[in-house]
Amino acid sequence: MVGAPPPGVPGTGDAVERLVQVVELLRRHCPWTAALDHASLLTYLVEETYELYEAVDEVTRAREPSEEALAHLCGELGDVLFQVVLHARLQQESGTFGLADVAGTLTAKLVRRNPHVFAPDGSLREAFPASVKEIVDTWQQVKRAEHPARTSVFDGIPHGLPALALAAKTLQRAGEPRVSDLLPAGGSTADGSTDDEGVLGRELLDLVRRSLAAGVDPERALRRAVLIHRDELEGPAEPSSTGT
């Protein structure tokens, strides 16, 4: 029925409830799982996230992903989900919130940030006329309203991102030109090659090779360059009215 929330995926609720039950039992009866806390889980979270990244990339690069690749992706998604459930369980044990609160908060955010799809009560709209630009603009407007304390366009970018991801996110937030804007008409580089992922990948690899040949850590060099560029874009900090 138009306007009503779409039905859920059959079986999802039972599977998730069983997962939550298993994690709860492990916390009670498995000494290793019982000893985990947020800090000790961080290493696993980072590792599992990178493993999921690789699994997704493996599937997306293949024209016809193998059953093995798809099974690998399914397993890695589960490993990351396990991390989410564990962290939520730790907070539930401390009496703050649980997985249901995490899911509810996410659902409310998605409804709030996508008013072209959902009415404020969460029901489905009858039409979806918004353009991609309007959708992105609305998402950013709602996000800013959710975080009024953030005064810089760079607020919210995780400091722990790898340097290349940090550079990309920083330039995107700054609204700097797309790669296509920096290339000659036709989307070609100076040597006439097509500007695609492979070409740019080789250029990045060559920069890393040059960095190593010069005895420079490319990760540190790029990170420092990004931070300097960010400072230049933001300008000098406003003096505090209460400072001396």
C-alpha positions as CSV (number, residue, x, y, z in Angstrom):
1,M,0.0,0.0,0.0
2,V,1.4,3.4,-1.0
3,G,2.4,5.5,2.0
4,A,3.0,2.5,4.3
5,P,6.4,1.3,5.3
6,P,7.6,-1.5,3.0
7,P,7.7,-5.0,4.5
8,G,10.9,-6.4,6.0
9,V,13.1,-9.1,4.5
10,P,11.6,-12.5,5.5
11,G,13.6,-14.3,8.2
12,T,15.9,-11.3,9.0
13,G,14.4,-10.7,12.4
14,D,14.8,-14.4,13.5
15,A,18.4,-14.5,12.3
16,V,19.4,-11.3,14.0
17,E,17.6,-12.3,17.3
18,R,19.5,-15.6,17.2
19,L,22.8,-13.8,16.7
20,V,22.1,-11.5,19.6
21,Q,21.3,-14.5,21.8
22,V,24.5,-16.3,20.8
23,V,26.6,-13.2,21.6
24,E,24.9,-12.9,25.0
25,L,25.6,-16.5,25.8
26,L,29.2,-16.1,24.7
27,R,29.6,-13.2,27.0
28,R,28.2,-15.3,29.9
29,H,30.0,-18.6,29.3
30,C,33.1,-18.0,27.2
31,P,36.0,-16.6,29.2
32,W,37.7,-15.1,26.1
33,T,34.6,-13.3,25.0
34,A,33.7,-12.2,28.5
35,A,37.1,-10.5,28.9
36,L,36.5,-8.3,25.8
37,D,35.9,-4.6,26.2
38,H,35.7,-1.7,23.7
39,A,39.4,-1.0,23.7
40,S,40.4,-4.6,23.1
41,L,37.9,-4.9,20.3
42,L,39.3,-1.9,18.3
43,T,42.1,-3.9,16.7
44,Y,39.7,-6.5,15.5
45,L,37.3,-3.8,14.2
46,V,40.0,-2.3,12.1
47,E,41.2,-5.7,10.8
48,E,37.7,-6.9,10.0
49,T,36.8,-3.6,8.2
50,Y,39.8,-3.9,5.9
51,E,39.1,-7.6,5.2
52,L,35.5,-6.6,4.3
53,Y,36.9,-3.8,2.0
54,E,39.0,-6.4,0.2
55,A,36.0,-8.8,-0.1
56,V,33.8,-6.1,-1.6
57,D,36.5,-5.0,-4.0
58,E,37.0,-8.6,-5.1
59,V,33.3,-9.0,-5.9
60,T,33.0,-5.6,-7.7
61,R,36.1,-6.2,-9.9
62,A,34.8,-9.5,-11.2
63,R,32.3,-9.5,-14.0
64,E,30.8,-12.7,-12.7
65,P,31.8,-13.2,-9.0
66,S,32.5,-16.8,-8.1
67,E,30.5,-18.6,-5.4
68,E,33.7,-18.6,-3.4
69,A,34.0,-14.8,-3.6
70,L,30.4,-14.3,-2.7
71,A,30.7,-16.6,0.2
72,H,33.8,-14.7,1.3
73,L,31.9,-11.4,1.2
74,C,29.0,-12.9,3.2
75,G,31.4,-14.1,5.8
76,E,33.2,-10.8,6.1
77,L,30.0,-8.9,6.4
78,G,29.1,-11.2,9.2
79,D,32.5,-10.5,10.9
80,V,31.9,-6.8,10.9
81,L,28.3,-7.3,12.1
82,F,29.7,-9.4,15.0
83,Q,31.8,-6.3,16.0
84,V,28.7,-4.1,16.0
85,V,26.7,-6.6,18.0
86,L,29.5,-7.0,20.5
87,H,30.0,-3.3,21.1
88,A,26.3,-2.8,21.5
89,R,26.2,-5.7,23.9
90,L,28.9,-4.1,26.0
91,Q,26.9,-0.9,26.3
92,Q,23.7,-2.9,27.1
93,E,25.6,-4.6,30.0
94,S,26.6,-1.1,31.3
95,G,22.9,0.0,31.2
96,T,23.2,2.6,28.5
97,F,21.8,1.3,25.2
98,G,21.6,-1.9,23.2
99,L,21.5,-3.1,19.6
100,A,17.8,-2.1,19.3
101,D,18.7,1.5,20.1
102,V,21.6,1.4,17.6
103,A,19.2,0.1,14.9
104,G,16.5,2.6,15.9
105,T,18.9,5.5,15.8
106,L,20.2,4.5,12.4
107,T,16.6,4.1,11.0
108,A,15.5,7.5,12.3
109,K,18.6,9.1,10.8
110,L,18.0,7.5,7.4
111,V,14.3,8.6,7.4
112,R,15.3,12.1,8.6
113,R,18.0,12.6,5.9
114,N,16.0,11.2,3.0
115,P,12.8,13.3,3.0
116,H,12.4,12.7,-0.7
117,V,11.6,9.1,0.1
118,F,10.0,9.2,3.6
119,A,7.5,11.4,5.3
120,P,8.4,12.6,8.8
121,D,6.4,9.7,10.3
122,G,8.5,7.2,8.3
123,S,5.9,6.3,5.8
124,L,6.7,6.0,2.1
125,R,6.0,9.1,0.0
126,E,3.8,8.7,-3.1
127,A,6.4,10.3,-5.5
128,F,10.2,10.8,-5.5
129,P,10.9,13.9,-7.6
130,A,14.2,14.9,-6.2
131,S,17.4,15.1,-8.3
132,V,20.7,13.6,-7.1
133,K,22.0,17.1,-6.4
134,E,18.9,18.0,-4.3
135,I,19.3,14.7,-2.4
136,V,22.9,15.4,-1.5
137,D,22.2,19.0,-0.6
138,T,19.3,18.0,1.7
139,W,21.4,15.3,3.3
140,Q,24.1,17.8,4.1
141,Q,21.6,20.4,5.4
142,V,20.0,17.9,7.8
143,K,23.5,16.6,8.9
144,R,24.5,20.2,9.7
145,A,21.3,20.7,11.7
146,E,22.1,17.5,13.6
147,H,25.6,18.7,14.6
148,P,25.3,22.5,15.3
149,A,28.5,22.5,17.3
150,R,30.5,21.6,14.2
151,T,31.8,24.9,12.8
152,S,34.3,23.7,10.3
153,V,33.5,21.9,7.1
154,F,36.2,19.4,8.1
155,D,34.6,18.5,11.5
156,G,33.6,14.8,11.6
157,I,36.4,13.5,9.4
158,P,38.1,10.7,11.3
159,H,41.7,11.6,12.2
160,G,42.6,7.9,11.9
161,L,41.8,7.6,8.2
162,P,44.7,6.4,6.1
163,A,46.4,9.4,4.5
164,L,45.0,8.8,1.0
165,A,41.4,8.4,2.3
166,L,42.0,11.5,4.5
167,A,43.1,13.5,1.5
168,A,40.2,12.5,-0.7
169,K,37.6,13.2,2.1
170,T,39.3,16.6,2.9
171,L,39.2,17.7,-0.8
172,Q,35.6,16.6,-1.1
173,R,34.5,18.5,1.9
174,A,36.4,21.6,0.6
175,G,34.4,21.3,-2.6
176,E,37.6,21.4,-4.7
177,P,37.6,20.5,-8.4
178,R,36.9,17.0,-9.6
179,V,39.7,15.3,-11.4
180,S,37.9,15.8,-14.7
181,D,38.0,19.5,-14.0
182,L,41.8,19.4,-13.9
183,L,42.3,17.5,-17.1
184,P,42.2,18.7,-20.7
185,A,38.9,18.3,-22.7
186,G,38.2,14.7,-23.5
187,G,39.3,13.3,-20.2
188,S,42.9,12.6,-21.1
189,T,46.1,13.1,-19.3
190,A,49.1,15.1,-20.7
191,D,50.5,12.0,-22.4
192,G,47.2,11.2,-24.1
193,S,46.2,8.2,-22.0
194,T,42.6,7.9,-20.9
195,D,41.9,9.1,-17.4
196,D,40.6,6.0,-15.7
197,E,41.2,4.1,-12.5
198,G,44.1,2.2,-13.9
199,V,45.9,5.3,-15.1
200,L,45.5,7.2,-11.9
201,G,46.4,4.1,-9.9
202,R,49.7,3.8,-11.8
203,E,50.4,7.5,-11.2
204,L,49.8,7.1,-7.5
205,L,52.0,4.0,-7.4
206,D,54.7,6.0,-9.1
207,L,54.5,8.7,-6.5
208,V,54.9,6.1,-3.8
209,R,57.9,4.7,-5.6
210,R,59.5,8.2,-5.9
211,S,58.8,8.8,-2.2
212,L,60.6,5.6,-1.2
213,A,63.5,6.4,-3.5
214,A,63.8,9.7,-1.8
215,G,63.7,8.2,1.7
216,V,60.3,9.8,2.5
217,D,57.4,8.0,4.2
218,P,54.6,8.6,1.7
219,E,51.9,8.1,4.3
220,R,53.4,10.7,6.6
221,A,54.2,13.1,3.8
222,L,50.6,13.0,2.4
223,R,49.0,13.3,5.9
224,R,51.1,16.4,6.7
225,A,50.3,18.0,3.3
226,V,46.6,17.4,3.9
227,L,46.7,19.0,7.4
228,I,48.7,22.0,6.1
229,H,46.2,22.4,3.2
230,R,43.3,22.2,5.6
231,D,44.9,24.9,7.8
232,E,45.4,27.2,4.8
233,L,41.8,26.8,3.7
234,E,40.4,27.5,7.2
235,G,42.7,30.5,7.8
236,P,44.0,31.7,11.2
237,A,41.8,30.8,14.2
238,E,39.6,33.5,15.7
239,P,41.1,34.9,18.9
240,S,39.2,33.9,22.0
241,S,37.1,36.7,23.6
242,T,38.0,35.3,27.0
243,G,41.6,34.7,26.4
244,T,44.4,36.9,27.7
